Amino acid sequence: MPTSRKTRLASEKYAANVTKRGVVSGRSKDKDGGSRLNPYVLAFIIFVMVGSTVFQIINMMQHGGAIFGNSQGREKPAKASKAKAKPQAKPQPKP
């Protein structure tokens, strides 16, 4: 049974590639130098980054510039004393 026309053409097209091993051109799909990242995904990432930066700036203006914990713009909580002073007992008069 003779081979079909499609099979014969494909066989002839790739017959020369057998001896080239690794230097075959025209088979890679990554030849376009474009970005692999979808433009909508890129726009979303930029939106999240810019939005979080704006939110952080607004938060800093409201809370006196505190980024991590207490800073000079905030009041520090009063320090608790480690040992409470016991009231001294009055001396008892001797009978």
Buried (B, 14 or more C-beta within 10 A) or exposed (E): EEEEEEEEEEEEEEEEEEEEEEEEEEEEEEEEEEEEEEEEEEEEEEEEEEEEEEEEEEEBEEEEEBEEEEEEEEEEEEEEEEEEEEEEEEEEEEE
